[in-house]
Amino acid sequence: MKRREALAKLTGRERYVDDLPLEGFLWGMTVRSLAPRGPITAIRFGKDIDWSQFVVVDHRDIPDRTSWP
């Protein structure tokens, strides 16, 4: 079966999700404890970090698995 998008992907012309401009979206990062089952007690950045640009999410912001479709 011949794939229609193969040449565009091979030549770099195909656009991927990472190539799309997404303004107004939140970008996330997962911070994990260095110790197995250890709690994260603090996340520290330099004093010049503009915290108005951050959204902190924890386990309370994630719905219970029983409510997933």
Order of alpha helices (4+ residues) and beta strands (2+ residues): alpha
